[in-house]
Amino acid sequence: MVTTLTVPVGILRIWAVIFTCVTFSLVASQGHLWSSFWLWCMFSWCFCFSVTLIILVLEFTSLSSKLPISWDDFTTAFAMLAALMVLTASILYSVFYTCSYCVKDIAACVFSFLTFILYTVEVGLTRAKPGEISGFLSTVPGLLKVLEAVVACILFICVDTAGLHKNLPGLQWCIAVYFICFIFSLLVIILTICRLLSRFRATIGKVLMVCNVLAVLMYITAAVIWPYYTFKDYPRPSYCSLHCWWNYSLVITFMTYFNLIAYIVDMVYSFNLAFFITPT
């Protein structure tokens, strides 16, 4: 229906489609690079453009109401996902691929950051307010699941670029931690969108709490092991460019601690859900 395009959320999505299209068009006109970060940036912009356009078409044609999924959960989760993906793409492209005289690259970064603002505002408009009845992914724990999954993707890219894990069992354990926790977060997101999580309403709080506790414990080991192995035996080279493996290891360490904090907050929310909120 036309009204879906004239409400604030619909207008935000239209501008997001325009800005992402402009962004990846400007970047593509500069030529192709095959580094992991460049590919992540292009994928982020193209993915967000495509899915946002599909959402607009489905809502305009009223087909969204006929899909066997939780549409509100899906759109809220996507807005959070898109905001995080576009933010990381904006930062990575600004740091690694933009110079002071690269006009098109600077313009692409500006449009990318504006797109991030649009998606962030959409998250604020669609997120569940206190006392409001809504889907799981519209709540803080649900949005945290999306955040945890995106951070894990960034970790995978940095680990692949740094290439330090191949002969070190300790670092291989860290990668296993990132992967296992990523799969858990992804499963929760998929089950919620497919309306399967609500079938286990009586026990889901305790299951989430146990899984989050395990994730926190696993991430604590990764937060100790990764910096120990990388910085103890491999000091920073005397010449370390922006693409130096040591810098990637530093980013991995920071993102590991960042995701650890996210899982701790998630654990606190799941503890409250399990013991202080009665399912209805």
C-alpha positions as CSV (number, residue, x, y, z in Angstrom):
1,M,0.0,0.0,0.0
2,V,1.1,3.6,-0.7
3,T,0.8,4.5,3.0
4,T,3.7,2.2,3.8
5,L,6.0,4.4,1.8
6,T,4.8,7.7,3.4
7,V,5.2,6.8,7.0
8,P,8.5,7.7,8.7
9,V,10.0,4.2,8.5
10,G,9.0,3.9,4.8
11,I,10.6,7.2,4.0
12,L,13.8,6.2,5.8
13,R,14.0,3.0,3.8
14,I,13.5,4.8,0.5
15,W,16.4,7.1,1.3
16,A,18.5,4.1,2.5
17,V,18.0,2.5,-0.9
18,I,19.1,5.7,-2.7
19,F,22.1,6.3,-0.5
20,T,23.4,2.7,-0.6
21,C,22.9,2.7,-4.4
22,V,24.9,5.9,-4.7
23,T,27.6,4.5,-2.3
24,F,28.4,1.2,-4.1
25,S,28.1,2.9,-7.5
26,L,30.8,5.5,-6.5
27,V,33.0,2.7,-5.1
28,A,32.5,0.5,-8.2
29,S,33.4,3.3,-10.5
30,Q,36.9,3.4,-8.9
31,G,37.7,-0.2,-9.9
32,H,37.8,-3.5,-8.2
33,L,40.0,-4.7,-5.3
34,W,40.0,-8.2,-4.0
35,S,41.0,-7.7,-0.4
36,S,38.7,-9.0,2.3
37,F,37.8,-5.6,3.7
38,W,36.9,-4.2,0.2
39,L,34.8,-7.2,-0.5
40,W,33.0,-6.8,2.9
41,C,32.3,-3.2,2.2
42,M,30.8,-3.9,-1.3
43,F,28.8,-6.8,0.0
44,S,27.4,-4.7,2.9
45,W,26.2,-1.9,0.6
46,C,24.8,-4.2,-2.1
47,F,23.2,-6.5,0.5
48,C,21.5,-3.7,2.4
49,F,20.4,-2.0,-0.9
50,S,18.8,-5.3,-2.2
51,V,17.1,-6.4,1.0
52,T,15.7,-2.9,1.8
53,L,14.3,-2.6,-1.8
54,I,12.7,-6.1,-1.4
55,I,11.2,-5.0,1.9
56,L,9.7,-1.9,0.3
57,V,8.3,-3.9,-2.6
58,L,6.7,-6.5,-0.3
59,E,5.1,-3.9,1.9
60,F,3.9,-1.8,-1.0
61,T,2.2,-4.9,-2.6
62,S,1.0,-6.1,0.9
63,L,2.8,-9.5,0.2
64,S,4.6,-9.1,3.5
65,S,1.5,-10.0,5.5
66,K,1.2,-13.3,3.5
67,L,4.7,-14.5,4.3
68,P,5.0,-17.3,7.0
69,I,7.5,-15.3,9.1
70,S,7.4,-12.7,11.8
71,W,7.6,-9.6,9.6
72,D,8.2,-7.1,12.4
73,D,11.0,-9.3,13.8
74,F,12.6,-9.6,10.4
75,T,12.5,-5.9,9.6
76,T,13.8,-4.9,13.0
77,A,16.6,-7.4,12.9
78,F,17.5,-6.4,9.4
79,A,17.6,-2.7,10.3
80,M,20.0,-3.5,13.2
81,L,22.1,-5.7,10.9
82,A,22.2,-3.1,8.2
83,A,23.2,-0.4,10.6
84,L,26.1,-2.4,11.9
85,M,27.2,-3.6,8.5
86,V,27.1,-0.2,7.0
87,L,28.9,1.3,10.0
88,T,31.8,-1.2,9.7
89,A,31.9,-0.7,5.9
90,S,32.0,3.1,6.4
91,I,34.9,2.9,8.9
92,L,36.9,0.3,7.0
93,Y,36.5,2.1,3.6
94,S,37.4,5.4,5.2
95,V,40.5,4.0,6.9
96,F,41.9,1.7,4.2
97,Y,40.7,3.0,0.8
98,T,40.2,6.8,1.1
99,C,42.8,9.6,0.7
100,S,42.6,13.3,1.0
101,Y,42.3,13.9,-2.7
102,C,40.0,10.9,-3.6
103,V,36.8,12.8,-4.2
104,K,34.6,9.9,-5.2
105,D,35.8,7.8,-2.2
106,I,35.2,10.6,0.2
107,A,31.7,11.1,-1.3
108,A,31.0,7.3,-0.9
109,C,32.1,7.5,2.8
110,V,29.8,10.4,3.4
111,F,26.8,8.7,1.8
112,S,27.7,5.5,3.7
113,F,27.7,7.2,7.1
114,L,24.4,8.9,6.2
115,T,23.0,5.5,5.4
116,F,24.1,4.3,8.8
117,I,22.2,7.1,10.5
118,L,19.1,6.2,8.5
119,Y,19.2,2.6,9.6
120,T,20.0,3.6,13.2
121,V,16.9,5.9,13.3
122,E,14.8,3.0,11.9
123,V,16.0,0.8,14.7
124,G,15.0,3.4,17.2
125,L,11.5,3.7,15.6
126,T,10.9,0.0,15.4
127,R,12.5,-1.2,18.6
128,A,10.2,-2.4,21.3
129,K,9.5,0.2,24.0
130,P,9.2,-0.7,27.7
131,G,5.8,-2.3,28.4
132,E,5.2,-2.9,24.7
133,I,4.3,-6.4,23.4
134,S,6.4,-7.3,20.4
135,G,8.7,-9.9,18.9
136,F,11.9,-11.0,20.5
137,L,14.2,-9.4,18.0
138,S,12.6,-6.0,18.7
139,T,13.8,-6.2,22.3
140,V,17.3,-5.4,23.6
141,P,18.3,-9.1,23.9
142,G,17.2,-9.7,20.3
143,L,19.2,-6.7,19.0
144,L,22.2,-8.0,21.0
145,K,22.0,-11.3,19.1
146,V,22.3,-9.4,15.8
147,L,25.2,-7.4,17.2
148,E,27.0,-10.5,18.4
149,A,26.6,-12.1,15.0
150,V,27.9,-9.1,13.1
151,V,30.9,-8.7,15.4
152,A,31.7,-12.4,14.8
153,C,31.7,-11.8,11.0
154,I,34.2,-9.0,11.5
155,L,36.3,-11.3,13.6
156,F,36.3,-13.9,10.8
157,I,37.4,-11.4,8.2
158,C,40.2,-10.1,10.4
159,V,41.4,-13.6,11.3
160,D,41.5,-14.7,7.7
161,T,43.5,-11.5,6.8
162,A,45.9,-11.9,9.7
163,G,46.6,-15.6,8.9
164,L,48.2,-16.3,12.3
165,H,45.9,-19.2,13.3
166,K,47.2,-21.9,11.0
167,N,49.9,-23.4,13.2
168,L,48.8,-22.3,16.7
169,P,46.2,-24.6,18.5
170,G,45.4,-21.8,21.0
171,L,44.3,-19.4,18.2
172,Q,42.4,-22.2,16.5
173,W,40.4,-22.6,19.8
174,C,39.6,-18.9,19.7
175,I,38.3,-19.3,16.1
176,A,36.2,-22.2,17.3
177,V,34.7,-20.0,20.1
178,Y,33.8,-17.3,17.6
179,F,32.2,-19.8,15.2
180,I,30.2,-21.7,17.9
181,C,28.8,-18.5,19.5
182,F,28.1,-17.1,16.0
183,I,26.0,-20.2,15.1
184,F,24.1,-19.9,18.4
185,S,23.2,-16.3,17.8
186,L,22.3,-17.0,14.1
187,L,20.0,-19.9,15.2
188,V,18.2,-17.7,17.6
189,I,17.6,-15.1,14.9
190,I,16.4,-17.6,12.3
191,L,14.1,-19.4,14.8
192,T,12.6,-16.1,15.9
193,I,12.0,-14.9,12.3
194,C,10.4,-18.3,11.4
195,R,8.2,-18.0,14.5
196,L,9.6,-21.2,16.0
197,L,11.1,-19.7,19.1
198,S,7.7,-18.8,20.5
199,R,6.8,-22.5,20.6
200,F,9.2,-23.0,23.4
201,R,8.1,-20.0,25.4
202,A,8.0,-21.9,28.7
203,T,11.7,-23.0,28.6
204,I,13.3,-20.6,26.1
205,G,14.4,-18.2,28.9
206,K,16.4,-20.8,30.7
207,V,17.9,-22.2,27.5
208,L,19.0,-18.8,26.4
209,M,20.5,-18.1,29.8
210,V,22.5,-21.4,29.8
211,C,23.8,-20.7,26.3
212,N,24.7,-17.2,27.1
213,V,26.6,-18.3,30.2
214,L,28.5,-20.8,28.1
215,A,29.2,-18.1,25.5
216,V,30.6,-15.8,28.2
217,L,32.9,-18.5,29.6
218,M,34.1,-19.4,26.1
219,Y,34.7,-15.8,25.2
220,I,36.7,-15.2,28.4
221,T,39.1,-18.0,27.3
222,A,39.4,-16.4,23.9
223,A,39.9,-12.9,25.4
224,V,42.9,-14.4,27.3
225,I,44.4,-16.8,24.8
226,W,44.3,-14.6,21.6
227,P,46.3,-11.6,23.0
228,Y,48.6,-14.0,24.9
229,Y,49.6,-16.0,21.8
230,T,49.8,-13.1,19.3
231,F,51.5,-10.4,21.4
232,K,53.7,-12.6,23.6
233,D,55.6,-14.4,20.8
234,Y,55.1,-11.9,18.0
235,P,56.1,-8.3,19.0
236,R,55.0,-5.4,16.9
237,P,57.3,-5.1,13.8
238,S,59.6,-2.1,13.6
239,Y,57.8,-1.2,10.4
240,C,54.1,-1.9,10.7
241,S,51.9,-0.4,7.9
242,L,48.1,-0.1,8.1
243,H,47.7,-3.6,6.7
244,C,50.2,-5.1,9.0
245,W,49.2,-8.4,10.6
246,W,49.9,-7.0,14.1
247,N,47.3,-4.3,13.6
248,Y,44.7,-6.9,12.5
249,S,45.5,-8.9,15.7
250,L,44.9,-5.8,17.8
251,V,41.5,-5.4,16.1
252,I,40.7,-9.0,16.8
253,T,41.6,-8.5,20.5
254,F,39.4,-5.4,20.7
255,M,36.5,-7.0,19.0
256,T,36.8,-10.1,21.2
257,Y,36.5,-8.0,24.3
258,F,33.7,-6.0,22.7
259,N,31.7,-9.2,22.0
260,L,32.5,-10.5,25.4
261,I,30.8,-7.4,26.9
262,A,27.8,-7.9,24.6
263,Y,27.4,-11.5,25.7
264,I,27.7,-10.5,29.4
265,V,24.9,-7.9,28.9
266,D,22.9,-10.5,27.0
267,M,23.4,-13.0,29.9
268,V,22.1,-10.5,32.4
269,Y,19.0,-9.9,30.3
270,S,18.4,-13.7,29.8
271,F,18.8,-14.2,33.5
272,N,16.1,-11.7,34.1
273,L,13.9,-13.3,31.4
274,A,14.4,-16.8,33.0
275,F,13.7,-16.0,36.6
276,F,11.8,-12.7,36.9
277,I,9.5,-12.7,33.9
278,T,6.6,-15.1,33.9
279,P,5.7,-16.4,30.3
280,T,2.2,-15.7,29.2
